[in-house]
Amino acid sequence: MEMSFQAVMSQVMLGLNNGVFYAMLSLGLSVIFGLLNIVNFVHGALYMLGAYVALLGYTMLGPLLGMPDYHMNYWVALIAAPLVVGALGIGVERTMLRRLQKVDHLYGLLLTFGLALIIQGVFTNYFNVSGDAYDGKPEVLNGVVNLGFMMFPKYRLWVIGISLFVCFGTWFVVERTKLGSYLRAGTENPDMVKAFGINVPLMVSLTYGYGAALAAFAGVLAAPIYSVSPVMGSEMIITVFAVVVIGGMGSIMGSIITGLLLGMVEGFTKVVYAPASSTVIFLIMVVVLLVKPAGLFGKEA
């Protein structure tokens, strides 16, 4: 019985580790959809770009600068990747998505889906599809921690902690601060908000940029755990969209809670019936859509 308990808890903890990535990526999607009404299919590619900023900064930045022994620090990558990818996201919003603001949302979905395919195709031409290892994990996060029921890697524990902090911090800003109220008001009644002297287009761009930066931040966190490859975003984005649908499109807290819970359910399923672990989230999505089409935390239209 003890070994069974340890096996279950081990898989649940590993599932929670996957769950924080689901939560952070679905959070970025929910922020963009909930505040801007954009179905952002390029989100997985932005996650991949974040991982590649960390990888290329570690392996190639030094030689490019004429310093062969230089490697971009992991902590620097955690800041640099969200800034770079967030700036790219702002550029995409200003030059492309803004032009589709007054047409059907389907066009935005098709545009972002096309951008995702282009970015993935470019990286596939230059990098190994099977993936490359990122060796920049800091020494302080090596080793394991004794949780009582299992020995858990320090780095995975760090990922869980910082992801929860970022997720709930984002929820607090959007739902409980004056800035968040401006954001929500700017999407519901932009003309009124403009009358108060607030630059709504800039606010929209920064919101999209923040959603992109969240994806990149998750990519850097994932780099030392998973293989960094051009297809890592496309492999993740389908599951993340399922998480968003289950939680409720546009519900920030729904995305966070659902991502965490589904990660643990996925881990538990690996113990009970491993073949079902890759499909259990989609089975739950089907049931939720039949019972509550708006999602667990979503509001009916």
C-alpha positions as CSV (number, residue, x, y, z in Angstrom):
1,M,0.0,0.0,0.0
2,E,2.9,2.4,0.9
3,M,4.5,1.8,-2.5
4,S,1.2,2.4,-4.2
5,F,0.7,5.7,-2.3
6,Q,4.3,6.7,-3.3
7,A,3.6,5.9,-6.9
8,V,0.4,7.9,-7.0
9,M,1.9,10.9,-5.2
10,S,4.9,10.8,-7.5
11,Q,2.8,10.9,-10.6
12,V,0.5,13.6,-9.1
13,M,3.5,15.8,-8.3
14,L,4.9,15.3,-11.8
15,G,1.4,16.0,-13.2
16,L,1.3,19.2,-11.1
17,N,4.6,20.2,-12.8
18,N,3.0,19.8,-16.2
19,G,-0.1,21.5,-14.8
20,V,1.7,24.7,-14.0
21,F,2.7,24.9,-17.7
22,Y,-0.9,24.3,-18.7
23,A,-2.0,27.0,-16.3
24,M,0.6,29.6,-17.4
25,L,0.0,29.0,-21.1
26,S,-3.8,28.9,-20.8
27,L,-3.6,32.1,-18.6
28,G,-1.8,33.9,-21.4
29,L,-4.5,32.7,-23.8
30,S,-7.3,33.8,-21.4
31,V,-5.8,37.2,-20.9
32,I,-5.6,37.8,-24.6
33,F,-9.1,36.4,-25.3
34,G,-10.8,37.8,-22.3
35,L,-9.5,41.3,-22.7
36,L,-8.9,41.5,-26.5
37,N,-11.3,38.8,-27.9
38,I,-8.4,37.3,-29.9
39,V,-8.2,33.5,-30.3
40,N,-4.4,33.5,-30.2
41,F,-3.3,30.3,-32.0
42,V,0.3,31.5,-32.2
43,H,0.7,31.1,-28.5
44,G,2.4,27.8,-28.8
45,A,5.0,29.2,-31.2
46,L,5.7,32.0,-28.7
47,Y,6.3,29.4,-26.0
48,M,8.8,27.7,-28.3
49,L,10.5,31.0,-29.1
50,G,11.0,31.6,-25.4
51,A,12.8,28.3,-25.0
52,Y,14.9,29.0,-28.0
53,V,15.9,32.5,-26.7
54,A,17.3,30.7,-23.6
55,L,19.0,27.9,-25.7
56,L,20.5,30.2,-28.3
57,G,21.6,32.7,-25.7
58,Y,23.4,29.9,-23.9
59,T,25.0,28.2,-26.9
60,M,25.5,30.9,-29.6
61,L,25.4,34.4,-28.1
62,G,29.0,34.2,-26.8
63,P,30.6,33.3,-30.2
64,L,28.5,36.0,-31.9
65,L,29.9,38.5,-29.5
66,G,33.4,37.3,-29.9
67,M,33.4,35.7,-26.4
68,P,33.5,31.9,-26.9
69,D,33.3,31.2,-23.2
70,Y,30.3,33.4,-22.5
71,H,26.9,31.7,-21.9
72,M,23.7,33.7,-21.2
73,N,22.8,33.2,-17.6
74,Y,19.6,31.3,-16.9
75,W,18.3,34.2,-14.7
76,V,19.1,36.7,-17.5
77,A,17.2,34.4,-20.0
78,L,14.1,34.5,-17.6
79,I,14.0,38.3,-18.2
80,A,15.4,38.5,-21.7
81,A,13.1,36.0,-23.4
82,P,9.8,37.6,-22.2
83,L,11.1,41.0,-23.2
84,V,12.1,39.8,-26.7
85,V,9.0,37.7,-27.4
86,G,6.7,40.3,-25.7
87,A,8.1,43.0,-28.1
88,L,7.5,40.6,-31.0
89,G,3.9,40.1,-29.8
90,I,3.4,43.9,-29.7
91,G,4.7,44.1,-33.3
92,V,2.3,41.4,-34.4
93,E,-0.7,43.1,-32.7
94,R,0.2,46.5,-34.1
95,T,1.0,45.5,-37.7
96,M,-1.5,42.6,-38.2
97,L,-4.1,41.9,-35.6
98,R,-5.1,45.5,-35.2
99,R,-6.2,45.5,-38.9
100,L,-8.6,42.7,-38.1
101,Q,-10.2,44.4,-35.1
102,K,-13.6,45.1,-36.6
103,V,-14.0,41.9,-38.6
104,D,-15.1,38.4,-37.5
105,H,-12.8,36.8,-34.9
106,L,-12.3,33.8,-37.2
107,Y,-9.9,35.9,-39.2
108,G,-7.7,36.5,-36.2
109,L,-7.7,32.8,-35.5
110,L,-6.7,32.0,-39.1
111,L,-4.0,34.7,-39.0
112,T,-2.4,33.5,-35.8
113,F,-2.6,29.9,-36.9
114,G,-0.8,30.8,-40.1
115,L,1.9,32.7,-38.1
116,A,2.4,29.7,-35.9
117,L,3.0,27.5,-39.0
118,I,5.4,30.0,-40.4
119,I,7.4,30.3,-37.2
120,Q,7.5,26.5,-36.7
121,G,8.5,26.0,-40.3
122,V,11.4,28.5,-40.2
123,F,12.8,26.9,-37.0
124,T,12.3,23.4,-38.4
125,N,14.6,24.3,-41.3
126,Y,17.4,25.3,-39.0
127,F,17.1,23.2,-35.9
128,N,16.8,19.6,-34.9
129,V,13.1,18.5,-34.8
130,S,14.0,15.8,-32.3
131,G,15.1,18.6,-29.9
132,D,18.3,19.9,-28.2
133,A,19.1,19.8,-24.5
134,Y,19.5,23.1,-22.6
135,D,22.4,22.8,-20.2
136,G,22.1,26.3,-18.6
137,K,20.2,25.2,-15.4
138,P,21.8,27.0,-12.4
139,E,23.8,25.0,-9.9
140,V,21.6,26.2,-7.0
141,L,18.6,24.4,-8.6
142,N,20.4,21.0,-9.0
143,G,19.7,18.1,-6.7
144,V,16.5,16.9,-5.0
145,V,14.3,17.7,-2.0
146,N,12.8,15.1,0.3
147,L,9.0,15.6,0.4
148,G,8.5,12.7,2.7
149,F,6.8,10.5,0.2
150,M,9.3,11.0,-2.6
151,M,12.5,12.8,-3.6
152,F,11.5,15.6,-5.9
153,P,13.9,17.6,-8.1
154,K,14.7,21.1,-6.8
155,Y,14.3,22.6,-10.3
156,R,10.8,21.2,-10.8
157,L,9.8,22.5,-7.3
158,W,11.1,26.0,-8.3
159,V,9.1,25.8,-11.5
160,I,5.9,25.0,-9.6
161,G,6.5,27.8,-7.1
162,I,7.4,30.6,-9.6
163,S,4.6,29.6,-12.0
164,L,2.0,29.8,-9.2
165,F,3.3,33.2,-8.2
166,V,3.1,34.6,-11.7
167,C,-0.3,33.1,-12.4
168,F,-2.0,34.3,-9.2
169,G,-0.1,37.7,-9.5
170,T,-1.6,38.1,-13.0
171,W,-5.1,37.3,-11.7
172,F,-4.7,39.8,-8.9
173,V,-3.6,42.6,-11.3
174,V,-6.4,42.0,-13.8
175,E,-9.2,41.4,-11.3
176,R,-8.3,43.4,-8.3
177,T,-6.4,46.6,-9.3
178,K,-7.3,49.9,-11.0
179,L,-5.1,48.9,-14.0
180,G,-7.1,45.7,-14.5
181,S,-10.3,47.7,-14.4
182,Y,-9.0,50.0,-17.1
183,L,-8.1,47.0,-19.2
184,R,-11.6,45.5,-18.9
185,A,-13.3,48.8,-19.4
186,G,-11.1,49.5,-22.5
187,T,-12.3,46.3,-24.2
188,E,-15.9,46.7,-23.3
189,N,-16.3,50.5,-24.0
190,P,-13.1,51.9,-25.6
191,D,-14.7,55.2,-26.5
192,M,-15.6,56.0,-22.9
193,V,-12.1,55.0,-21.6
194,K,-10.5,57.3,-24.3
195,A,-12.6,60.1,-23.0
196,F,-10.8,59.9,-19.7
197,G,-7.5,60.4,-21.5
198,I,-6.3,56.8,-21.5
199,N,-4.4,55.5,-24.6
200,V,-6.5,52.4,-25.4
201,P,-4.6,51.2,-28.4
202,L,-1.3,51.3,-26.4
203,M,-3.1,49.4,-23.6
204,V,-4.3,46.8,-26.0
205,S,-0.8,46.3,-27.4
206,L,0.8,46.0,-24.0
207,T,-1.8,43.4,-23.0
208,Y,-1.1,41.3,-26.0
209,G,2.6,41.7,-25.4
210,Y,2.2,40.6,-21.8
211,G,0.3,37.5,-22.9
212,A,3.2,36.7,-25.3
213,A,5.7,37.3,-22.6
214,L,3.9,34.8,-20.3
215,A,4.3,32.2,-23.0
216,A,8.0,33.0,-23.4
217,F,8.5,32.8,-19.6
218,A,7.0,29.4,-19.6
219,G,9.3,28.4,-22.5
220,V,12.4,29.3,-20.5
221,L,11.1,27.4,-17.5
222,A,10.5,24.4,-19.7
223,A,13.9,24.4,-21.5
224,P,15.8,22.5,-18.8
225,I,13.0,19.9,-18.4
226,Y,11.8,19.2,-21.9
227,S,13.8,18.9,-25.1
228,V,13.8,22.3,-26.9
229,S,12.5,21.7,-30.4
230,P,10.6,23.6,-33.1
231,V,7.4,21.4,-32.5
232,M,7.3,21.8,-28.7
233,G,4.7,24.6,-29.0
234,S,2.4,22.7,-31.4
235,E,2.5,19.7,-29.2
236,M,1.5,21.7,-26.2
237,I,-1.1,24.2,-27.7
238,I,-3.8,21.7,-28.4
239,T,-3.9,20.5,-24.8
240,V,-3.7,24.1,-23.6
241,F,-6.7,25.0,-25.7
242,A,-8.6,22.1,-24.2
243,V,-7.7,23.5,-20.7
244,V,-9.0,26.9,-21.7
245,V,-12.3,25.5,-23.0
246,I,-12.8,23.4,-19.9
247,G,-12.1,26.4,-17.6
248,G,-14.1,28.8,-19.7
249,M,-12.9,31.0,-22.5
250,G,-11.7,34.3,-21.0
251,S,-11.8,33.2,-17.4
252,I,-8.4,33.9,-15.8
253,M,-9.0,32.1,-12.6
254,G,-10.7,29.2,-14.5
255,S,-7.5,28.8,-16.6
256,I,-5.3,28.7,-13.6
257,I,-7.3,26.2,-11.5
258,T,-8.2,24.0,-14.4
259,G,-4.6,23.8,-15.7
260,L,-3.3,22.8,-12.3
261,L,-6.1,20.2,-11.7
262,L,-5.9,18.7,-15.1
263,G,-2.2,18.3,-14.8
264,M,-2.7,16.3,-11.6
265,V,-5.5,14.3,-13.2
266,E,-3.2,13.4,-16.1
267,G,-0.5,12.3,-13.6
268,F,-3.0,10.2,-11.6
269,T,-4.3,8.6,-14.8
270,K,-0.8,7.4,-15.6
271,V,-0.9,5.3,-12.4
272,V,-4.5,4.0,-12.9
273,Y,-4.5,3.4,-16.6
274,A,-1.4,4.8,-18.4
275,P,-2.7,4.5,-22.0
276,A,-5.6,7.0,-21.2
277,S,-3.3,9.7,-19.8
278,S,-2.8,11.3,-23.2
279,T,-6.6,11.5,-23.9
280,V,-8.1,12.1,-20.4
281,I,-8.1,15.9,-20.7
282,F,-10.0,15.7,-24.0
283,L,-12.5,13.3,-22.6
284,I,-13.1,15.7,-19.7
285,M,-13.5,18.5,-22.3
286,V,-16.2,16.6,-24.1
287,V,-18.1,15.9,-20.9
288,V,-17.8,19.6,-19.7
289,L,-19.0,20.9,-23.1
290,L,-22.0,18.6,-23.0
291,V,-22.9,19.6,-19.4
292,K,-21.8,23.3,-19.3
293,P,-20.8,24.6,-22.8
294,A,-19.4,27.9,-21.4
295,G,-16.9,25.9,-19.3
296,L,-16.6,25.4,-15.6
297,F,-15.8,29.0,-14.7
298,G,-17.1,30.7,-17.9
299,K,-20.2,32.8,-18.2
300,E,-23.0,32.0,-20.5
301,A,-23.2,34.3,-23.5
